[in-house]
């Protein structure tokens, strides 16, 4: 009885979550510009219109550039922070850990306002691509940090100590021992960081500046325009399908024990 209730409840939750996504995909083929329900017919002309949309293409390029650079920054800083906090003991260690995780725990509007004020008033930097990348990197670091420190806790430091006892230096040990054991966790963190940056809209709104339009911003601005709404549905449907790949890969990589097993 309990199992049946849980299964029914799980099915309802999944239906509630995925039915709107399925509706978006269905509407991308709807012949009606107003998304009449049930659809009066189906067509692929909106997909052709989306491919020809210069605004959508430019927004995708900007989102890809920002997400890639922010992910690289997050990989470097998140990994360094995880190594420092896991391998060393120092005063304020827990406080530093909290400060690293805090940006993703705060409401996006608070983070966006705080970063915009910091760039404009404290540093005198005009809002643009630089501020946008830095802003995205602040919360992308968290995903890399969490994956990296979780893997380091599982591995321990025995192999690194053995490497140094055999004469390897710090950087040689990191490159030959630590990094291979962390590779899958870092890749999972990078995929999550990329996905998080690519669809971020709240922080982007406050830190992008004039003339810079990422894909989420473009979707929001064109969603209620009659001539653009079908194209927006196509772009959203494509993103739903494409998002499955990095999310699935990050889940598989984060849960793998291959590196740990090899280390043992």
C-alpha atoms as an extended CHARMM CRD file, in Angstrom:
* protein
*
       264  EXT
         1         1  UNK       CA              0.0000000000        0.0000000000        0.0000000000  PROA      1               0.0000000000
         2         2  UNK       CA              2.7560000000        2.4370000000        0.9860000000  PROA      2               0.0000000000
         3         3  UNK       CA              4.7320000000        1.6340000000       -2.1450000000  PROA      3               0.0000000000
         4         4  UNK       CA              1.7010000000        2.2530000000       -4.3610000000  PROA      4               0.0000000000
         5         5  UNK       CA              1.0450000000        5.6180000000       -2.7060000000  PROA      5               0.0000000000
         6         6  UNK       CA              4.6850000000        6.6580000000       -3.1430000000  PROA      6               0.0000000000
         7         7  UNK       CA              4.6960000000        5.5930000000       -6.7820000000  PROA      7               0.0000000000
         8         8  UNK       CA              1.4910000000        7.5050000000       -7.4520000000  PROA      8               0.0000000000
         9         9  UNK       CA              2.8300000000       10.5820000000       -5.7070000000  PROA      9               0.0000000000
        10        10  UNK       CA              6.1130000000       10.3520000000       -7.6510000000  PROA      10              0.0000000000
        11        11  UNK       CA              4.2000000000       10.0420000000      -10.9130000000  PROA      11              0.0000000000
        12        12  UNK       CA              2.1580000000       13.1530000000      -10.0930000000  PROA      12              0.0000000000
        13        13  UNK       CA              5.2850000000       15.1320000000       -9.2430000000  PROA      13              0.0000000000
        14        14  UNK       CA              6.9920000000       14.0770000000      -12.4810000000  PROA      14              0.0000000000
        15        15  UNK       CA              3.8630000000       14.9450000000      -14.4520000000  PROA      15              0.0000000000
        16        16  UNK       CA              3.7120000000       18.3740000000      -12.8090000000  PROA      16              0.0000000000
        17        17  UNK       CA              7.3740000000       19.0290000000      -13.6510000000  PROA      17              0.0000000000
        18        18  UNK       CA              7.5720000000       17.6420000000      -17.1750000000  PROA      18              0.0000000000
        19        19  UNK       CA              4.1310000000       18.3730000000      -18.6220000000  PROA      19              0.0000000000
        20        20  UNK       CA              4.9520000000       22.0950000000      -19.1590000000  PROA      20              0.0000000000
        21        21  UNK       CA              8.2260000000       21.1090000000      -20.8600000000  PROA      21              0.0000000000
        22        22  UNK       CA              6.3820000000       18.7300000000      -23.1510000000  PROA      22              0.0000000000
        23        23  UNK       CA              3.9120000000       21.5310000000      -23.9330000000  PROA      23              0.0000000000
        24        24  UNK       CA              6.7650000000       23.8180000000      -24.9890000000  PROA      24              0.0000000000
        25        25  UNK       CA              8.1000000000       21.1750000000      -27.3690000000  PROA      25              0.0000000000
        26        26  UNK       CA              4.6120000000       20.5560000000      -28.7700000000  PROA      26              0.0000000000
        27        27  UNK       CA              3.9570000000       24.2700000000      -29.2760000000  PROA      27              0.0000000000
        28        28  UNK       CA              7.1590000000       24.6150000000      -31.2820000000  PROA      28              0.0000000000
        29        29  UNK       CA              5.2930000000       22.6910000000      -34.0050000000  PROA      29              0.0000000000
        30        30  UNK       CA              1.9350000000       24.4730000000      -33.4850000000  PROA      30              0.0000000000
        31        31  UNK       CA              0.6390000000       26.2590000000      -36.5860000000  PROA      31              0.0000000000
        32        32  UNK       CA             -1.0620000000       28.8690000000      -34.3740000000  PROA      32              0.0000000000
        33        33  UNK       CA              0.9370000000       31.9400000000      -33.3410000000  PROA      33              0.0000000000
        34        34  UNK       CA             -1.1710000000       32.1710000000      -30.1770000000  PROA      34              0.0000000000
        35        35  UNK       CA             -0.5410000000       28.5440000000      -29.1790000000  PROA      35              0.0000000000
        36        36  UNK       CA             -4.1850000000       27.5940000000      -29.6100000000  PROA      36              0.0000000000
        37        37  UNK       CA             -5.1050000000       24.4040000000      -27.7660000000  PROA      37              0.0000000000
        38        38  UNK       CA             -5.5880000000       21.8310000000      -29.0450000000  PROA      38              0.0000000000
        39        39  UNK       CA             -3.2370000000       22.7230000000      -31.9020000000  PROA      39              0.0000000000
        40        40  UNK       CA             -5.1340000000       23.2660000000      -35.1750000000  PROA      40              0.0000000000
        41        41  UNK       CA             -2.2000000000       21.7190000000      -37.0270000000  PROA      41              0.0000000000
        42        42  UNK       CA              1.5180000000       21.0680000000      -36.9630000000  PROA      42              0.0000000000
        43        43  UNK       CA              4.3400000000       22.6410000000      -38.9270000000  PROA      43              0.0000000000
        44        44  UNK       CA              8.1280000000       22.9080000000      -38.9450000000  PROA      44              0.0000000000
        45        45  UNK       CA              8.2160000000       26.4550000000      -40.3440000000  PROA      45              0.0000000000
        46        46  UNK       CA              8.9500000000       27.9420000000      -36.9100000000  PROA      46              0.0000000000
        47        47  UNK       CA             12.1300000000       25.8430000000      -36.7380000000  PROA      47              0.0000000000
        48        48  UNK       CA             13.2600000000       27.3300000000      -40.0510000000  PROA      48              0.0000000000
        49        49  UNK       CA             12.4130000000       30.8030000000      -38.7540000000  PROA      49              0.0000000000
        50        50  UNK       CA             14.4630000000       30.1670000000      -35.6070000000  PROA      50              0.0000000000
        51        51  UNK       CA             17.4930000000       29.1250000000      -37.6660000000  PROA      51              0.0000000000
        52        52  UNK       CA             17.1940000000       32.3370000000      -39.6910000000  PROA      52              0.0000000000
        53        53  UNK       CA             16.7460000000       34.5570000000      -36.6090000000  PROA      53              0.0000000000
        54        54  UNK       CA             19.8490000000       36.7340000000      -36.2760000000  PROA      54              0.0000000000
        55        55  UNK       CA             18.8840000000       37.8300000000      -32.7650000000  PROA      55              0.0000000000
        56        56  UNK       CA             18.6330000000       34.2480000000      -31.5370000000  PROA      56              0.0000000000
        57        57  UNK       CA             21.9520000000       33.2830000000      -33.1400000000  PROA      57              0.0000000000
        58        58  UNK       CA             23.7830000000       36.2730000000      -31.6350000000  PROA      58              0.0000000000
        59        59  UNK       CA             22.2920000000       35.5860000000      -28.2150000000  PROA      59              0.0000000000
        60        60  UNK       CA             23.3850000000       31.9460000000      -28.3660000000  PROA      60              0.0000000000
        61        61  UNK       CA             26.9400000000       32.9840000000      -29.2680000000  PROA      61              0.0000000000
        62        62  UNK       CA             27.1030000000       35.4310000000      -26.3580000000  PROA      62              0.0000000000
        63        63  UNK       CA             25.7470000000       32.8320000000      -23.9240000000  PROA      63              0.0000000000
        64        64  UNK       CA             28.2610000000       30.2510000000      -25.1340000000  PROA      64              0.0000000000
        65        65  UNK       CA             31.1840000000       32.6750000000      -24.7910000000  PROA      65              0.0000000000
        66        66  UNK       CA             30.2000000000       33.7400000000      -21.2880000000  PROA      66              0.0000000000
        67        67  UNK       CA             29.4880000000       30.1910000000      -20.1360000000  PROA      67              0.0000000000
        68        68  UNK       CA             32.7840000000       28.8250000000      -21.4910000000  PROA      68              0.0000000000
        69        69  UNK       CA             34.9630000000       31.5360000000      -19.9400000000  PROA      69              0.0000000000
        70        70  UNK       CA             33.0850000000       31.4420000000      -16.6270000000  PROA      70              0.0000000000
        71        71  UNK       CA             33.4500000000       27.6490000000      -16.5330000000  PROA      71              0.0000000000
        72        72  UNK       CA             37.2080000000       27.8190000000      -17.1080000000  PROA      72              0.0000000000
        73        73  UNK       CA             37.5760000000       30.3840000000      -14.3200000000  PROA      73              0.0000000000
        74        74  UNK       CA             35.3990000000       28.2870000000      -12.0390000000  PROA      74              0.0000000000
        75        75  UNK       CA             37.4560000000       25.1610000000      -12.7710000000  PROA      75              0.0000000000
        76        76  UNK       CA             40.7270000000       26.8380000000      -11.8340000000  PROA      76              0.0000000000
        77        77  UNK       CA             39.5480000000       28.7250000000       -8.7440000000  PROA      77              0.0000000000
        78        78  UNK       CA             37.1360000000       26.0450000000       -7.5180000000  PROA      78              0.0000000000
        79        79  UNK       CA             39.7900000000       23.3300000000       -7.7130000000  PROA      79              0.0000000000
        80        80  UNK       CA             42.3920000000       25.4790000000       -5.9590000000  PROA      80              0.0000000000
        81        81  UNK       CA             39.9340000000       26.3690000000       -3.1990000000  PROA      81              0.0000000000
        82        82  UNK       CA             38.9450000000       22.7180000000       -2.6890000000  PROA      82              0.0000000000
        83        83  UNK       CA             42.5770000000       21.6090000000       -2.4500000000  PROA      83              0.0000000000
        84        84  UNK       CA             43.4270000000       24.3780000000        0.0020000000  PROA      84              0.0000000000
        85        85  UNK       CA             40.4570000000       23.7330000000        2.2860000000  PROA      85              0.0000000000
        86        86  UNK       CA             40.6950000000       19.9420000000        2.2270000000  PROA      86              0.0000000000
        87        87  UNK       CA             44.4420000000       19.4550000000        2.4330000000  PROA      87              0.0000000000
        88        88  UNK       CA             45.3870000000       22.2340000000        4.8630000000  PROA      88              0.0000000000
        89        89  UNK       CA             44.2290000000       23.3870000000        8.3000000000  PROA      89              0.0000000000
        90        90  UNK       CA             44.2730000000       27.1080000000        9.0640000000  PROA      90              0.0000000000
        91        91  UNK       CA             42.3950000000       29.7330000000       11.0340000000  PROA      91              0.0000000000
        92        92  UNK       CA             39.1090000000       30.7520000000        9.4060000000  PROA      92              0.0000000000
        93        93  UNK       CA             38.9360000000       27.6360000000        7.2280000000  PROA      93              0.0000000000
        94        94  UNK       CA             35.2120000000       27.0760000000        7.8550000000  PROA      94              0.0000000000
        95        95  UNK       CA             34.4580000000       30.7380000000        7.2420000000  PROA      95              0.0000000000
        96        96  UNK       CA             36.2260000000       30.6590000000        3.8720000000  PROA      96              0.0000000000
        97        97  UNK       CA             34.2650000000       27.5290000000        2.9250000000  PROA      97              0.0000000000
        98        98  UNK       CA             31.0000000000       29.2830000000        3.8060000000  PROA      98              0.0000000000
        99        99  UNK       CA             31.9310000000       32.3700000000        1.7830000000  PROA      99              0.0000000000
       100       100  UNK       CA             32.6720000000       30.2370000000       -1.2900000000  PROA      100             0.0000000000
       101       101  UNK       CA             29.2950000000       28.4990000000       -1.1240000000  PROA      101             0.0000000000
       102       102  UNK       CA             27.2980000000       31.6120000000       -0.1890000000  PROA      102             0.0000000000
       103       103  UNK       CA             26.8220000000       33.1390000000       -3.7010000000  PROA      103             0.0000000000
       104       104  UNK       CA             24.7130000000       30.2210000000       -4.9070000000  PROA      104             0.0000000000
       105       105  UNK       CA             22.6600000000       30.1680000000       -1.6960000000  PROA      105             0.0000000000
       106       106  UNK       CA             21.7290000000       33.8460000000       -1.8850000000  PROA      106             0.0000000000
       107       107  UNK       CA             18.7350000000       34.9660000000       -3.9710000000  PROA      107             0.0000000000
       108       108  UNK       CA             19.8520000000       35.8570000000       -7.4730000000  PROA      108             0.0000000000
       109       109  UNK       CA             18.4530000000       39.3740000000       -7.2280000000  PROA      109             0.0000000000
       110       110  UNK       CA             20.5750000000       40.0480000000       -4.1270000000  PROA      110             0.0000000000
       111       111  UNK       CA             23.7040000000       38.7100000000       -5.8010000000  PROA      111             0.0000000000
       112       112  UNK       CA             22.9990000000       40.7150000000       -8.9450000000  PROA      112             0.0000000000
       113       113  UNK       CA             22.4580000000       44.0050000000       -7.1080000000  PROA      113             0.0000000000
       114       114  UNK       CA             25.5180000000       43.4770000000       -4.9270000000  PROA      114             0.0000000000
       115       115  UNK       CA             27.7820000000       42.7040000000       -7.8820000000  PROA      115             0.0000000000
       116       116  UNK       CA             26.4560000000       45.6100000000       -9.9490000000  PROA      116             0.0000000000
       117       117  UNK       CA             27.0650000000       48.0280000000       -7.0770000000  PROA      117             0.0000000000
       118       118  UNK       CA             30.5350000000       46.6270000000       -6.5120000000  PROA      118             0.0000000000
       119       119  UNK       CA             31.5210000000       46.9760000000      -10.1600000000  PROA      119             0.0000000000
       120       120  UNK       CA             30.1100000000       50.4830000000      -10.5870000000  PROA      120             0.0000000000
       121       121  UNK       CA             30.8720000000       52.1430000000       -7.2520000000  PROA      121             0.0000000000
       122       122  UNK       CA             33.7680000000       50.2630000000       -5.6700000000  PROA      122             0.0000000000
       123       123  UNK       CA             35.8310000000       49.4230000000       -8.7640000000  PROA      123             0.0000000000
       124       124  UNK       CA             34.5100000000       51.9230000000      -11.3010000000  PROA      124             0.0000000000
       125       125  UNK       CA             34.0800000000       49.2570000000      -13.9790000000  PROA      125             0.0000000000
       126       126  UNK       CA             31.4360000000       49.7690000000      -16.6370000000  PROA      126             0.0000000000
       127       127  UNK       CA             29.0090000000       46.8910000000      -16.9970000000  PROA      127             0.0000000000
       128       128  UNK       CA             29.8020000000       44.6830000000      -19.9780000000  PROA      128             0.0000000000
       129       129  UNK       CA             31.2020000000       41.2940000000      -20.9530000000  PROA      129             0.0000000000
       130       130  UNK       CA             33.8900000000       41.4040000000      -18.2660000000  PROA      130             0.0000000000
       131       131  UNK       CA             31.4700000000       42.0440000000      -15.4340000000  PROA      131             0.0000000000
       132       132  UNK       CA             29.0800000000       39.4400000000      -16.8360000000  PROA      132             0.0000000000
       133       133  UNK       CA             31.7610000000       36.7320000000      -16.9490000000  PROA      133             0.0000000000
       134       134  UNK       CA             33.0060000000       37.5510000000      -13.4480000000  PROA      134             0.0000000000
       135       135  UNK       CA             29.4580000000       37.5160000000      -12.1000000000  PROA      135             0.0000000000
       136       136  UNK       CA             28.7420000000       34.1050000000      -13.6030000000  PROA      136             0.0000000000
       137       137  UNK       CA             32.0520000000       32.7430000000      -12.3470000000  PROA      137             0.0000000000
       138       138  UNK       CA             31.1680000000       33.6810000000       -8.7570000000  PROA      138             0.0000000000
       139       139  UNK       CA             28.3600000000       31.1320000000       -8.5830000000  PROA      139             0.0000000000
       140       140  UNK       CA             29.8680000000       28.6220000000      -11.0420000000  PROA      140             0.0000000000
       141       141  UNK       CA             32.8190000000       28.1960000000       -8.6750000000  PROA      141             0.0000000000
       142       142  UNK       CA             30.4610000000       26.6220000000       -6.1550000000  PROA      142             0.0000000000
       143       143  UNK       CA             29.5650000000       23.6490000000       -8.3480000000  PROA      143             0.0000000000
       144       144  UNK       CA             33.2070000000       22.8860000000       -9.1320000000  PROA      144             0.0000000000
       145       145  UNK       CA             34.2020000000       23.3900000000       -5.4980000000  PROA      145             0.0000000000
       146       146  UNK       CA             31.5010000000       21.0610000000       -4.1820000000  PROA      146             0.0000000000
       147       147  UNK       CA             32.3800000000       18.2960000000       -6.6520000000  PROA      147             0.0000000000
       148       148  UNK       CA             36.1110000000       18.6470000000       -6.0970000000  PROA      148             0.0000000000
       149       149  UNK       CA             36.0240000000       18.7140000000       -2.3030000000  PROA      149             0.0000000000
       150       150  UNK       CA             33.6310000000       15.7660000000       -2.1760000000  PROA      150             0.0000000000
       151       151  UNK       CA             36.0250000000       13.7090000000       -4.3030000000  PROA      151             0.0000000000
       152       152  UNK       CA             39.0490000000       14.7780000000       -2.2280000000  PROA      152             0.0000000000
       153       153  UNK       CA             37.3090000000       13.7130000000        0.9820000000  PROA      153             0.0000000000
       154       154  UNK       CA             36.6500000000       10.2590000000       -0.4780000000  PROA      154             0.0000000000
       155       155  UNK       CA             40.2150000000        9.8440000000       -1.7100000000  PROA      155             0.0000000000
       156       156  UNK       CA             42.1300000000       10.9340000000        1.3700000000  PROA      156             0.0000000000
       157       157  UNK       CA             45.7840000000       11.9600000000        1.0840000000  PROA      157             0.0000000000
       158       158  UNK       CA             47.6540000000        8.6650000000        1.2910000000  PROA      158             0.0000000000
       159       159  UNK       CA             48.5680000000        8.4290000000       -2.3840000000  PROA      159             0.0000000000
       160       160  UNK       CA             49.7310000000       12.0340000000       -2.4940000000  PROA      160             0.0000000000
       161       161  UNK       CA             51.9150000000       11.4770000000        0.5700000000  PROA      161             0.0000000000
       162       162  UNK       CA             53.3460000000        8.3250000000       -1.0040000000  PROA      162             0.0000000000
       163       163  UNK       CA             54.1380000000       10.2590000000       -4.1870000000  PROA      163             0.0000000000
       164       164  UNK       CA             56.0060000000       12.9290000000       -2.2610000000  PROA      164             0.0000000000
       165       165  UNK       CA             57.8620000000       10.2820000000       -0.2170000000  PROA      165             0.0000000000
       166       166  UNK       CA             59.1000000000        8.8620000000       -3.5190000000  PROA      166             0.0000000000
       167       167  UNK       CA             60.5490000000       12.2250000000       -4.4690000000  PROA      167             0.0000000000
       168       168  UNK       CA             57.8040000000       13.8960000000       -6.5100000000  PROA      168             0.0000000000
       169       169  UNK       CA             57.2670000000       17.6110000000       -5.9280000000  PROA      169             0.0000000000
       170       170  UNK       CA             53.9700000000       19.3310000000       -5.2280000000  PROA      170             0.0000000000
       171       171  UNK       CA             53.0990000000       20.0980000000       -8.8550000000  PROA      171             0.0000000000
       172       172  UNK       CA             54.2780000000       16.6890000000      -10.1010000000  PROA      172             0.0000000000
       173       173  UNK       CA             52.1160000000       14.9900000000       -7.4900000000  PROA      173             0.0000000000
       174       174  UNK       CA             49.1280000000       17.0960000000       -8.4300000000  PROA      174             0.0000000000
       175       175  UNK       CA             49.5460000000       16.4230000000      -12.1650000000  PROA      175             0.0000000000
       176       176  UNK       CA             50.2880000000       12.7010000000      -11.9480000000  PROA      176             0.0000000000
       177       177  UNK       CA             48.2750000000       11.6110000000       -8.8890000000  PROA      177             0.0000000000
       178       178  UNK       CA             45.6750000000       14.1070000000       -7.6980000000  PROA      178             0.0000000000
       179       179  UNK       CA             44.3400000000       15.3800000000      -11.0190000000  PROA      179             0.0000000000
       180       180  UNK       CA             43.6980000000       11.9380000000      -12.5840000000  PROA      180             0.0000000000
       181       181  UNK       CA             41.7240000000       10.9060000000       -9.4920000000  PROA      181             0.0000000000
       182       182  UNK       CA             39.6870000000       14.1230000000       -9.6150000000  PROA      182             0.0000000000
       183       183  UNK       CA             39.1320000000       14.2140000000      -13.3770000000  PROA      183             0.0000000000
       184       184  UNK       CA             35.5710000000       12.8890000000      -13.4950000000  PROA      184             0.0000000000
       185       185  UNK       CA             34.4550000000       15.0750000000      -10.5770000000  PROA      185             0.0000000000
       186       186  UNK       CA             35.9490000000       18.1790000000      -12.2090000000  PROA      186             0.0000000000
       187       187  UNK       CA             34.3330000000       17.3710000000      -15.5570000000  PROA      187             0.0000000000
       188       188  UNK       CA             30.9660000000       16.9150000000      -13.8450000000  PROA      188             0.0000000000
       189       189  UNK       CA             31.4180000000       20.2490000000      -12.0660000000  PROA      189             0.0000000000
       190       190  UNK       CA             32.3800000000       21.9330000000      -15.3400000000  PROA      190             0.0000000000
       191       191  UNK       CA             29.2850000000       20.6070000000      -17.1220000000  PROA      191             0.0000000000
       192       192  UNK       CA             27.0340000000       21.8030000000      -14.3080000000  PROA      192             0.0000000000
       193       193  UNK       CA             28.7720000000       25.1920000000      -14.2460000000  PROA      193             0.0000000000
       194       194  UNK       CA             28.3190000000       25.5890000000      -17.9920000000  PROA      194             0.0000000000
       195       195  UNK       CA             24.6220000000       24.7300000000      -17.7820000000  PROA      195             0.0000000000
       196       196  UNK       CA             24.1490000000       27.0460000000      -14.7960000000  PROA      196             0.0000000000
       197       197  UNK       CA             25.8180000000       29.9600000000      -16.5730000000  PROA      197             0.0000000000
       198       198  UNK       CA             24.1230000000       29.3520000000      -19.9220000000  PROA      198             0.0000000000
       199       199  UNK       CA             20.5770000000       29.7420000000      -18.5690000000  PROA      199             0.0000000000
       200       200  UNK       CA             21.2180000000       32.3730000000      -15.8700000000  PROA      200             0.0000000000
       201       201  UNK       CA             18.9370000000       35.3970000000      -16.2150000000  PROA      201             0.0000000000
       202       202  UNK       CA             18.6040000000       37.2080000000      -12.8670000000  PROA      202             0.0000000000
       203       203  UNK       CA             22.2700000000       38.0160000000      -12.2120000000  PROA      203             0.0000000000
       204       204  UNK       CA             22.7260000000       38.6410000000      -15.9480000000  PROA      204             0.0000000000
       205       205  UNK       CA             20.0110000000       41.3010000000      -15.9180000000  PROA      205             0.0000000000
       206       206  UNK       CA             21.9440000000       43.3630000000      -13.3500000000  PROA      206             0.0000000000
       207       207  UNK       CA             25.5040000000       42.8600000000      -14.6300000000  PROA      207             0.0000000000
       208       208  UNK       CA             25.3560000000       42.5750000000      -18.4270000000  PROA      208             0.0000000000
       209       209  UNK       CA             25.0780000000       46.2680000000      -19.2570000000  PROA      209             0.0000000000
       210       210  UNK       CA             23.6070000000       47.8020000000      -22.3920000000  PROA      210             0.0000000000
       211       211  UNK       CA             23.9020000000       46.0360000000      -25.7280000000  PROA      211             0.0000000000
       212       212  UNK       CA             24.7340000000       42.5820000000      -24.3540000000  PROA      212             0.0000000000
       213       213  UNK       CA             21.9820000000       40.0430000000      -24.7580000000  PROA      213             0.0000000000
       214       214  UNK       CA             22.3310000000       36.4560000000      -23.6400000000  PROA      214             0.0000000000
       215       215  UNK       CA             19.9010000000       33.7940000000      -24.7740000000  PROA      215             0.0000000000
       216       216  UNK       CA             17.7220000000       33.8410000000      -21.6090000000  PROA      216             0.0000000000
       217       217  UNK       CA             17.4250000000       37.6280000000      -21.8910000000  PROA      217             0.0000000000
       218       218  UNK       CA             16.4970000000       37.3260000000      -25.5720000000  PROA      218             0.0000000000
       219       219  UNK       CA             13.8460000000       34.7170000000      -24.7740000000  PROA      219             0.0000000000
       220       220  UNK       CA             12.3350000000       36.8810000000      -22.0350000000  PROA      220             0.0000000000
       221       221  UNK       CA             12.2250000000       39.9790000000      -24.2250000000  PROA      221             0.0000000000
       222       222  UNK       CA             10.6370000000       38.1810000000      -27.1930000000  PROA      222             0.0000000000
       223       223  UNK       CA              8.3040000000       35.7910000000      -25.4040000000  PROA      223             0.0000000000
       224       224  UNK       CA              5.2460000000       38.0410000000      -25.6070000000  PROA      224             0.0000000000
       225       225  UNK       CA              5.8470000000       39.4180000000      -29.0950000000  PROA      225             0.0000000000
       226       226  UNK       CA              3.3370000000       37.8030000000      -31.5020000000  PROA      226             0.0000000000
       227       227  UNK       CA              5.8210000000       37.4960000000      -34.3560000000  PROA      227             0.0000000000
       228       228  UNK       CA              8.5720000000       36.0760000000      -32.1610000000  PROA      228             0.0000000000
       229       229  UNK       CA              6.7010000000       33.8680000000      -29.6960000000  PROA      229             0.0000000000
       230       230  UNK       CA              6.7370000000       30.7460000000      -31.9320000000  PROA      230             0.0000000000
       231       231  UNK       CA             10.4730000000       31.1960000000      -32.5100000000  PROA      231             0.0000000000
       232       232  UNK       CA             10.9980000000       31.4760000000      -28.7510000000  PROA      232             0.0000000000
       233       233  UNK       CA              9.1960000000       28.1640000000      -28.3040000000  PROA      233             0.0000000000
       234       234  UNK       CA             11.4880000000       26.5400000000      -30.8560000000  PROA      234             0.0000000000
       235       235  UNK       CA             14.6130000000       27.8520000000      -29.1120000000  PROA      235             0.0000000000
       236       236  UNK       CA             13.2660000000       26.7330000000      -25.7370000000  PROA      236             0.0000000000
       237       237  UNK       CA             12.4270000000       23.2810000000      -27.1230000000  PROA      237             0.0000000000
       238       238  UNK       CA             15.9190000000       22.9310000000      -28.5780000000  PROA      238             0.0000000000
       239       239  UNK       CA             17.4630000000       23.9290000000      -25.2590000000  PROA      239             0.0000000000
       240       240  UNK       CA             15.3530000000       21.3730000000      -23.4050000000  PROA      240             0.0000000000
       241       241  UNK       CA             16.6530000000       18.6090000000      -25.6630000000  PROA      241             0.0000000000
       242       242  UNK       CA             20.2630000000       19.8150000000      -25.6240000000  PROA      242             0.0000000000
       243       243  UNK       CA             20.2960000000       20.3220000000      -21.8390000000  PROA      243             0.0000000000
       244       244  UNK       CA             19.6540000000       16.6330000000      -21.2880000000  PROA      244             0.0000000000
       245       245  UNK       CA             23.1320000000       15.7210000000      -22.5260000000  PROA      245             0.0000000000
       246       246  UNK       CA             25.3510000000       17.7310000000      -20.1010000000  PROA      246             0.0000000000
       247       247  UNK       CA             23.0440000000       17.0190000000      -17.1680000000  PROA      247             0.0000000000
       248       248  UNK       CA             23.0880000000       13.2760000000      -17.8730000000  PROA      248             0.0000000000
       249       249  UNK       CA             26.8630000000       13.2910000000      -18.3470000000  PROA      249             0.0000000000
       250       250  UNK       CA             27.4710000000       15.2510000000      -15.1320000000  PROA      250             0.0000000000
       251       251  UNK       CA             25.2520000000       12.8590000000      -13.1900000000  PROA      251             0.0000000000
       252       252  UNK       CA             27.0740000000        9.8170000000      -14.5670000000  PROA      252             0.0000000000
       253       253  UNK       CA             30.4990000000       11.3100000000      -13.9990000000  PROA      253             0.0000000000
       254       254  UNK       CA             29.7630000000       12.5760000000      -10.5070000000  PROA      254             0.0000000000
       255       255  UNK       CA             28.5760000000        9.1490000000       -9.4500000000  PROA      255             0.0000000000
       256       256  UNK       CA             31.3580000000        7.1090000000      -10.9830000000  PROA      256             0.0000000000
       257       257  UNK       CA             33.8440000000        5.3400000000       -8.7570000000  PROA      257             0.0000000000
       258       258  UNK       CA             36.3420000000        4.5470000000      -11.5130000000  PROA      258             0.0000000000
       259       259  UNK       CA             38.9280000000        7.0680000000      -10.3890000000  PROA      259             0.0000000000
       260       260  UNK       CA             38.5840000000        6.0600000000       -6.7780000000  PROA      260             0.0000000000
       261       261  UNK       CA             38.7760000000        2.3860000000       -7.6420000000  PROA      261             0.0000000000
       262       262  UNK       CA             41.8840000000        2.9550000000       -9.7410000000  PROA      262             0.0000000000
       263       263  UNK       CA             43.4720000000        4.9330000000       -6.9300000000  PROA      263             0.0000000000
       264       264  UNK       CA             42.9490000000        2.0610000000       -4.5150000000  PROA      264             0.0000000000
